[in-house]
Amino acid sequence: MKVRAGKHRFTSLTTAIVTSLALAACGGGGGSSDDGQNGGQPQTDTTPNQFTFIDQNNVALASQITSAAITVNGINAESTISISGGEYAIGNGSFTSASGTVSNNQSVKVRLTSSSTNNSEAKATLTIGGVSDEFNVTTLAANTPDTTPNTFSFSAQTDVAKNSVIESNEITVTGIDAAATINISGGEYAIDGASYTTNAGTITNNQKVKVRLTSASQDNSAVQATLTIGGVNAVFTATTAAAFSGIQVDVNFDTKHSIGGIDSFDRRKYITIHSTQSEGDWGQGDNHSLGANNKDPNLAVNFVTDYDVYFGRSTGANKWQLRNVEQDASKPGFADEASLSKQGGNARWAYSNGTWSESLKIGRTIEDRGTDNIEGAQQHPFWPEGTLVKTLVKDENDNLVPDWAFSTTDSDAEPLGTATGHYLAHYLANYYRKKAGGDGGLKPKYFEVMNEPLYDLVTDRTGSEKVDPKVIFDFHNTVAAEIRKLPENDDILVGGYTVAFPDFDKDNFQRWHDRDKLFIDTAGANMDFYAIHLYDFPCLGQTEKYRKGSNMEATMDMMEHYSRIKLGEMKPYVVSEYGAAIHCMYKQGWSAARNTYQMRAANSMLMSFLERPDVIAKTIPFFVVKAEWGREKEAPFYPYGPRLMIQEFERTGDDTQTDWVYSDLILFYQLWAEVKGTRVDTWASDLDIQVDSYVDGKDAYIILNSLEFEDKEIKLNTLGLNANTVAGVNIKHLVASKDDDQVSSIVETNPVGIPSTVTLNAESTMIIKVTFANDVTIDQTNEESKYYATEYLKPISANTEIEFDINNVNLGSQGEAILRLAIGRDHGKSLLPTVKVNDTAVTVPSDFRGYDQTKGKVHTGRDNFFGAIEIPVPYSALQGSNKIKIEFNDDGGYVASAAMQVFNTSKALARSN
């Protein structure tokens, strides 16, 4: 507040005295000549007494500050009021900066906006009737900012995966009142969920921070990141696990693994059943079901939708329909085309409109599950050797016409099989929905000329009844040509020869020459696909003969190799049956052990098929539905073996429980029910552990299958997650009891987080579903290609180099490679040759997939070794054209195939070995 002059103060003592004397000289206070004119009226006074505002200090910056009110007095008329630097308000009126008037005894307030800087003054000057006063406000003095936070810390992490991004716990910054500097060494930081960075920056109070780093590439090694905020440090430490002596499995979630350009899990190709959507077995209460009901009245629909299963294969429909077809009266041995057209039209109408068959009605609702079905013909009556067609055709007198057989003529004009092919061509053209639409079921995509013809016509016959395989393969050409004559069939792929037992190495590979090579030489060019069947024989007499593992790898490699040499291409595989034939359980009822053998084989073989998506068209485990057609015809009428459905009493022993229920084979479908997505890179340190993995958005599936006869401890190294966090884990482990019953079950667990190790039971399969908080980022690639040598099937001589040339190899800047050698030798011969790739010596492993083929779990193994050995090759040793040199120290056997698997990767993939 500043002191100013009042309204009536005399200016000096001298002035007061002079004035007093003058008044006395005039008569001092006596009467006046003008008393009557003034009458005592006061003069107008608009000059108020001095008023004073109380100044304010330490006010907030840039804030509206209002003064205490002053009261106007000393005036007897309205007086002018004005302000500069602020606003005023009279009484309870509104604040204004406009000039106005004020009356005596009214109150006035002033307000202004304080300075936006510390320790600075702002003022407003109020003037009333010429009297003024200032209202002064001063902002608070500047404080020294506190940018030193309270102490913070990160929790150390141990047993982390190698070469992985590891994220710390989150800390909250406290104890500062101004922005503090933040920087990091050895890692990255992220504030409040923003992107990670290595750049220095600033952070404010109550913001949250995480740190991440990349763990060491060695076992039991620590990596540290140091975060500094306002001069306060905290260290985040991540230590890899100690060396693990067991089996290591790596999953690189960020790396897409494509094989021949295919990178996804195709359930339509792999998760299938040996049935069709309209097969009678899906119904109930009829002869297909022995008059019994299904426990689930909506069996077919629930099965395919609950477990996401696809069809399928049929080898009986074309034979069943043949019974109603007339023989061509003008061309004996041939089906009548008019009859085929008529009966085909009836069959199409019945499929679309029939209401008498439950399975037919159901099939129409799920036919989208059978868009790539397989159909095949059986030997009888289609092999032309006089087998009669058991006709249901009647003449005009309602009598059955005589049975007839397909023509056996074999001439240039009519090659053997022409009549069979003619019927099958018109059957396919007339009995299924036309291309233009209308009635009828979906046409099969694949047609097998004949199911396992050599087993029946060659292997199981002697003397003059034995058929020359060359004649059978010529028959394939003839049938395929007849089918293709009709334009209605240009959407069907024709193949063969549906080999039952592809024992290429039998009799020192003479079987290969006599059958499989001969088929490719004779009919390969005319086939759209190769149909094969693969079966384990886990108990054939006192032997265990497994396909799964190295034998299956060698079998498929050899066939592909020769096809590329002979035809310049690989015709895709249609594996229309695979599984296990359990000879020691023939002529027995259902048992859990039987299903266990079948599922072990199916899971192991499926894992191998998944490694060849570029040459696999379709695979079907030989799991049938009810198969009353296969029941033994003599007492005690044993049922067929690999059935999805059994009658409940077969499990419980209670003969009154006749409903059809699932056998244990349902566990196969339950195990695989959810798997889908993009394939990502996987690796196992032991070839006996088959591993695969797929990512679908936030979900990932890690699949482990054991070819070992003992339980194994597996260390899981989950890489490439880029700090994505785990929201949930579900593990399904298909195991068998360790007693003689060998009962299979799925043991299901839900651990917190991905387990660092798992125990994989002997010959078991485990699928680990991991759900992450966010979609898994896949931004790296592993592109796999397989290159076969220019020659194949070379004999082994002691101490003599065998050479193969593998050319036109496409290489990138980095990657991996595996040399695959299919070797057939007697037991006891060396399986450890010396191998050079472009004169670089490579180490040949002593282990290979599956058992050593000499001895199984209990009994002896195969008659000799035929399997693939897989040899890691340094990527740096590869060239566009490669010379492979192989040398054994003993005689005998063959190197049947040589191929180089090349993996071109967008980044170096660290392996945990």
HELIX and SHEET records of a PDB file:
HELIX    1   1 LEU A   13  ALA A   25  1                                  13    
HELIX    2   2 ASP A   35  ASN A   38  1                                   4    
HELIX    3   3 ARG A  267  TYR A  270  1                                   4    
HELIX    4   4 GLY A  280  TRP A  282  5                                   3    
HELIX    5   5 ASN A  287  SER A  289  5                                   3    
HELIX    6   6 LEU A  299  ASP A  306  1                                   8    
HELIX    7   7 ALA A  317  LEU A  322  1                                   6    
HELIX    8   8 GLU A  337  ASN A  353  1                                  17    
HELIX    9   9 GLU A  358  THR A  365  1                                   8    
HELIX   10  10 GLU A  367  GLY A  370  5                                   4    
HELIX   11  11 GLN A  379  PHE A  382  1                                   4    
HELIX   12  12 THR A  418  ASN A  430  1                                  13    
HELIX   13  13 PRO A  453  LEU A  454  1                                   2    
HELIX   14  14 TYR A  455  THR A  459  3                                   5    
HELIX   15  15 GLY A  463  GLU A  465  5                                   3    
HELIX   16  16 PRO A  469  LYS A  485  1                                  17    
HELIX   17  17 PRO A  487  ASN A  489  5                                   3    
HELIX   18  18 LYS A  506  ARG A  511  1                                   6    
HELIX   19  19 TRP A  512  ASP A  516  3                                   5    
HELIX   20  20 LYS A  517  ALA A  523  1                                   7    
HELIX   21  21 GLY A  524  ASN A  526  5                                   3    
HELIX   22  22 SER A  550  LEU A  567  1                                  18    
HELIX   23  23 HIS A  583  MET A  585  5                                   3    
HELIX   24  24 ALA A  592  PHE A  609  1                                  18    
HELIX   25  25 GLU A  628  GLY A  630  5                                   3    
HELIX   26  26 GLU A  648  THR A  652  1                                   5    
HELIX   27  27 ILE A  666  LEU A  671  1                                   6    
HELIX   28  28 TYR A  875  ALA A  877  5                                   3    
SHEET    1   A 5 GLN A  56  VAL A  59  0                                        
SHEET    2   A 5 VAL A 131  THR A 139  1                                        
SHEET    3   A 5 GLU A 121  ILE A 128 -1                                        
SHEET    4   A 5 SER A  79  SER A  84 -1                                        
SHEET    5   A 5 GLY A 100  VAL A 102 -1                                        
SHEET    1   B 3 GLN A  64  THR A  66  0                                        
SHEET    2   B 3 SER A 107  THR A 113 -1                                        
SHEET    3   B 3 ILE A  70  THR A  71 -1                                        
SHEET    1   C 3 GLN A  64  THR A  66  0                                        
SHEET    2   C 3 SER A 107  THR A 113 -1                                        
SHEET    3   C 3 GLU A  87  ILE A  90 -1                                        
SHEET    1   D 5 GLN A 157  VAL A 160  0                                        
SHEET    2   D 5 VAL A 232  THR A 240  1                                        
SHEET    3   D 5 ALA A 222  ILE A 229 -1                                        
SHEET    4   D 5 ALA A 180  SER A 185 -1                                        
SHEET    5   D 5 GLY A 201  ILE A 203 -1                                        
SHEET    1   E 3 VAL A 165  GLU A 167  0                                        
SHEET    2   E 3 LYS A 208  THR A 214 -1                                        
SHEET    3   E 3 ILE A 171  THR A 172 -1                                        
SHEET    1   F 3 VAL A 165  GLU A 167  0                                        
SHEET    2   F 3 LYS A 208  THR A 214 -1                                        
SHEET    3   F 3 GLU A 188  ILE A 191 -1                                        
SHEET    1   G 9 SER A 744  THR A 749  0                                        
SHEET    2   G 9 VAL A 726  ALA A 736 -1                                        
SHEET    3   G 9 THR A 765  PHE A 772 -1                                        
SHEET    4   G 9 ASP A 699  SER A 706 -1                                        
SHEET    5   G 9 ILE A 689  ASP A 696 -1                                        
SHEET    6   G 9 THR A 678  ALA A 684 -1                                        
SHEET    7   G 9 ILE A 247  ILE A 259 -1                                        
SHEET    8   G 9 LYS A 712  LEU A 719  1                                        
SHEET    9   G 9 THR A 757  LEU A 760 -1                                        
SHEET    1   H10 SER A 744  THR A 749  0                                        
SHEET    2   H10 VAL A 726  ALA A 736 -1                                        
SHEET    3   H10 THR A 765  PHE A 772 -1                                        
SHEET    4   H10 ASP A 699  SER A 706 -1                                        
SHEET    5   H10 ILE A 689  ASP A 696 -1                                        
SHEET    6   H10 THR A 678  ALA A 684 -1                                        
SHEET    7   H10 ILE A 247  ILE A 259 -1                                        
SHEET    8   H10 GLN A 780  TYR A 788  1                                        
SHEET    9   H10 TYR A 894  THR A 905 -1                                        
SHEET   10   H10 LYS A 794  PRO A 795 -1                                        
SHEET    1   I11 SER A 744  THR A 749  0                                        
SHEET    2   I11 VAL A 726  ALA A 736 -1                                        
SHEET    3   I11 THR A 765  PHE A 772 -1                                        
SHEET    4   I11 ASP A 699  SER A 706 -1                                        
SHEET    5   I11 ILE A 689  ASP A 696 -1                                        
SHEET    6   I11 THR A 678  ALA A 684 -1                                        
SHEET    7   I11 ILE A 247  ILE A 259 -1                                        
SHEET    8   I11 GLN A 780  TYR A 788  1                                        
SHEET    9   I11 TYR A 894  THR A 905 -1                                        
SHEET   10   I11 GLY A 815  ARG A 825 -1                                        
SHEET   11   I11 PHE A 865  VAL A 873 -1                                        
SHEET    1   J 2 THR A 272  ILE A 273  0                                        
SHEET    2   J 2 TYR A 310  PHE A 311  1                                        
SHEET    1   K 6 ARG A 313  SER A 314  0                                        
SHEET    2   K 6 ILE A 374  GLY A 376  1                                        
SHEET    3   K 6 TYR A 446  GLU A 448  1                                        
SHEET    4   K 6 LEU A 493  VAL A 499  1                                        
SHEET    5   K 6 PHE A 529  LEU A 540  1                                        
SHEET    6   K 6 THR A 543  LYS A 545 -1                                        
SHEET    1   L 7 ARG A 313  SER A 314  0                                        
SHEET    2   L 7 ILE A 374  GLY A 376  1                                        
SHEET    3   L 7 TYR A 446  GLU A 448  1                                        
SHEET    4   L 7 LEU A 493  VAL A 499  1                                        
SHEET    5   L 7 PHE A 529  LEU A 540  1                                        
SHEET    6   L 7 TYR A 573  ALA A 580  1                                        
SHEET    7   L 7 ILE A 616  PRO A 621  1                                        
SHEET    1   M 2 LEU A 388  VAL A 389  0                                        
SHEET    2   M 2 TRP A 404  ALA A 405 -1                                        
SHEET    1   N 2 MET A 645  GLN A 647  0                                        
SHEET    2   N 2 TRP A 660  TYR A 662 -1                                        
SHEET    1   O 4 ILE A 802  ILE A 806  0                                        
SHEET    2   O 4 ASN A 882  GLU A 887 -1                                        
SHEET    3   O 4 THR A 834  VAL A 837 -1                                        
SHEET    4   O 4 THR A 840  VAL A 842 -1                                        
END                                                                             
